Amino acid sequence: EVDRCPDRSVGEVGRHAVPAVDALLQGFNLPPSLSFEDRREVERVIAAALAGLDGVSKGTYHPLPGSLSYTDTTLSKSEEARLKEEGILMPEPASTVVLSSGIGRHWPDGRGIFSNAQRDLYIWVNNGDHMEIFAKARGDDVKGSFERLMRMVGDLEKGLRGQECGFAHDDHLGYVSTCPSNLGTGLRISLEMRLPNLMDRPDFRDILGKLGLRMMVTEASTNLCSIENTRTMGLTEVQLTNDFMRSCTKLVGIESRLEEGIDVDDEVRAMFSDK
C-alpha cells in the first residue's frame, strides 16, 4: 500500500521531512509505570530484535552514556557529539510535565538509541514510549522517508516475533501509545518549512488547524517552522501521509501567493466555510 503515496513535492519550502511511529511492546506497562527491571527487559527485547535487522535497516544500538543496563556497545564522546549535532540524540527529560509523569524515572538506565549506517533511520528506546521510530530525509521527500519507516517497522515487527513479543494493539483503539493523541496508527509526520508570510498572519494557527496540521517548533529568526499532522486515528498510514502532503501543498500555494503580493483573505475564508 506504500506505493499508493504520490510523488508530491512542496519544493524548496520544505527543508527536512521526519515521519515517526510511536510504539509500545505488548505485555509491558506504559513507560511512566515501568519498574527498573521491566525497563531493562524492554531494552533487552528491543535490542535483540534490532540486532537481527539487515539491509538499509541494519545498524547499531548504543545505550545512553551513564546507563549500565546494556554492555554490548558503548557510546563514545565523539559519537555522542555527532548524534547531538545531527539532532537525533535522545534528549534528557527536562519539563516538569514529563518529569512528574514518571517517564524520566531511573534516567538514563535502560535507554538508548539505534541508528542505521546511513543515519536516516533511528530509534529511541524507553523514552516517551518503549520505541520511537524515526525516518529522516533532507528536503521534502516525505514519500521516500515514509517508505523507509514502514520497511523498518515491518522488519522490526518480525524481529520482535522472534523474541515472542510484538507491538501493543487494541481492536478498537489501534496501536497503543503513552500519549492518547497518538492512538491509532501512532504515525507522526513533521516537515520543516519556511513560511515567513504565513507565519506573520494572526490566523496562521487557525489555518493549520483547518488543514489538520499544527506547528510544533519555530525558529523566528529564520522563518522556519516544523509542521506536524494532528490526526493519527481512523485512516491508514498511507491515507494520513497523503492528507498531510495535500495540506502542506495547500500551505505552499498560499505562501507563494502572499510572496507575490496577492490577497488570500477570500481563499482563507472559503477554507473555513467548507463543510
N, C-alpha and C positions, 0 to 999 in steps of 0.2 A: 504493500500500500504506500510505502515511502515514495515510489515512483510517481504517485499522483500529485506530489508537490510541484507546482510550476516553477520554472526558472525565472522568478520575478526579481527585479533589481530596483533598489531605491537610489542607485547612482552614488556620486561622491558624498552625498549627505550622510550615508552610512559608514561608520568607522570600524566597529567591532561587533560581531554577532556572537552571542553566547546562549544557546539553548541549554537547559539543565533539567534534570529529573531528580526529585527528592524521593528517597525510598527507605522503607523500614523492613527489617527481617521478621518473618513470621516466627512466633514463639518467644519473642523477647518484649520486655516493657519498652515504652517510649523512652527516649534518651533522658528526660528530666528525672525519671524514676528508676533508672538502671542502677543496680548495685555495682560496687567496684569490680567484683568478679565477673558479673554478666557483661559489663562494658568490655572487659578484656576478651571475653568469649566472642562477642560480636566482632571485635577486631580480628581475632584468630580465624573465624569463619570467612570473613570478607577477604583477608589477606591470602588465605588458601585458595579461594576462588579466583582471585586476581592472578595468582602465580600460574594458573593454567591457561591464561589468555595467550593468543598468538596473533600474527598478522599486525595490522595497524593498531590493534588494541593492546598489544604486548608492551609491558613497561615495568616499572619498579615501584614497590611500595616502601615508603620511608616513614618511620614513626616521628612524631614531632620531637624536637630537642627537649630533653628532660623526662620523656616517657621511658619507663623501664619495662613496659609490657611486651615489647617486640624487639628481639635482638638479632634477627637475621640480617638486617641492614641498619645503617645509621645515616643521619642527615648531616653532611659536613657544613661548616660555616659558609663556604663558598656556594654550595648548592642551596642552602637556605637563603642566602642573599639574592641568588638568581631567581628563585621562586618568588621571593618578595618583590623583586624588580618587575617580574612579569605579571604580577598581580594575581598569582594563583596559590600563594601560601595561605593556609587556613589562619584567619586572624584570631587572636586570643579574645574571648568574650569580655566586653567592657561595659555594655549598657546595663543599667540596673534591672531592666525587664528580663534580659537574658540571664543575668546572674541570679536573680531572685527565683527564676523558674527552675533552677537546678541543672540547666543544660551544661554549665561550666564546672559542675562538681568533679573533683579529682583531676582537674586540668593540670598537666597535659596528658596524663596517663590514659592509655587506650586510644589515643588519637593519632592520626597520620594522614599522609597524602600520597596518592598514587598518580603517576603521570606516564604517558607513553613516550616513546623516543622522539616523536615529532612535536611534543609539547602542546598538542591541540586537543588532547583528551586528558582530563584529570578528575580525581575523585577525592572528596574529603570524607574521612571516616570518623564517625562519632562526634559530629558537630551538632547542628540542629536536628538532623535525622541520622539514622545509622549510616546512610550514604547520601552524599550529594554529588551527582554525576554531571560533569560539565563537558561541553564541546566548544572549542573556541576557534574563531576564524577572523582574520583581518578582512576589513571591508564588510560588505553586506551579504555575504554568502550564507544566508540562513538555511537554504536547502542543503548545501553541502555539509554544514556543521550538524544539521538535524539528522542527516543520513548517518554520519559517523556516530552520533549519540545513540541512535536506535540500534545500530550494529553493536555498539559497546554494551548496551542494556541487554540485548539478546545473548551475547556471548557470556555476560556476567550471570545471567539467569541460568544458563547451562552449567556454569561453574558452581553456582550455589546448589543446584540439584545434586552435584557430586558431593557436596557437603551435607546432603539430606536437609536442605533448607530452601528457602525461596523468599520472594517479596511478599510482604503482608498485603492481603487483598480482602475486600468485603464485597459481597454480591450486590449490595445496594449503594455503597459509597465509592466503590472502585478501589484504587490503590490508596493505602492509608499513609498519612504523614503526620508529623507532630503538629504542624500548623494547619488548622481547618481550611484555610484559604487555598491549600494545595491539594485537597482531596480530589479524587477522580483519576486524572492521569498523572498528577504530580509534575506536569510539564510547565516549566517557566522559560520564556524566551525573552532575552534582552538584546536590544540593539542600540549601540551608542550612536547618536545622531547629532548633527549640527543644525539647529533650527533657531537662529537668532531672532528672526522676525516673529515667529510664533511664540517664542518664549517671552517676548515683550508684551504680548497681549494678556489682559487680565482674565480672559476666558480660556486660556490655554489648557488648564487642567480640566475644565468642563468639556472642551473639545476631545481631549484624550479619553475622558470617561465615556463619552458618547461612542467612541470608536473601540471601546473595550480595552483601553490601554491606561497605564499610569506612569508617572515619572518617578523613578527610584533615586537617581543620583543626578546632581547638576554640577557643572563647572562654569559658573557665571563668567569667569574671566575669558573662557574660550568658546562660550556659547554652545557647549556640549551638554547633552542630557542623555541619560540612559532610560530608554522606553521599554516597558515590560507589559506582557499580557495580564489581564485580570482574571480571565476565565480558565479554569482547569477541568471542569466537570461537564458532562452531558454531550461532549463531542469526542471524536477520536483525536489522536495526536496529530494526524495529518490535517484534519479539518481545523484544528486550533492553529496550526502553523500557517495554513492558507489564509485564515481570517487575520492573523497577525500581520502577514505581509500585505494583504489588501489594505489594512488600516494604516500601516506605515507608508504605503504608496500614496494614500489619500493625504497624509500629512505632508509628504514631499510636494504634492501638487499645490497645496495651499501655500506652503513656504515659497515655492517658485513664483506664484502669482504675487505674493507680498513683496518678494525681491524685485519684481518688475513694476511695483507701484500700483498694482491692480487691487481695487477694493474687493474684499472677500466677505463682507458682512452678510450680504444676501445668501451667499453659499453656506455660510456657517448657520444662519437662521434656518435655512432649508434642512440642514442636517438634524436640527433639534425638532423640526416639525414632522419629520419622517416617523412613522409608527414602526 
